[in-house]
Amino acid sequence: MKNFTIATLLIFLCTGCATSQSVPFQFIGTWKTDCADQDNLLGIQITENQMLFWETIGDIKKVKSLDNGVYDINLDLFSEGQEWNASMQYKVNGYTLIQLPSDGIEEIVRFRCKNL
């Protein structure tokens, strides 16, 4: 009975927790702080399973839906021979992608740009 109660509690706690390995469709596209700047260092290209930053490729490992439209995205990152893992939180609001502050990085607001 005790194991059944624990299992039921775990299922209940995870109700509403959505986890996948791909981002929601509204994230897919090109996002920059300035769409007119071809060399925008803060630009991100997002596909279903990758985030491409300036000189960095991020393979999406897990996407978890949090409260208020915020998604925690776990990435395996590769750049200049280095590999590491990071989790970042993002929210899409219309044509705006907001990267929430974490690990010393301030909030970054990007805008949806036409793919060039």
Buried (B, 14 or more C-beta within 10 A) or exposed (E): EEEEEEEEEEEEEEEEEEEBEBBBEBBBBBBBBEBEEEEBEBBBBBEEBBBBBEEBBBBBEEBBBEEEEBBBBBBEBBEEEEEEEEEBBBBBEEEEBBBBEEEEEEEBEBBBBEEE
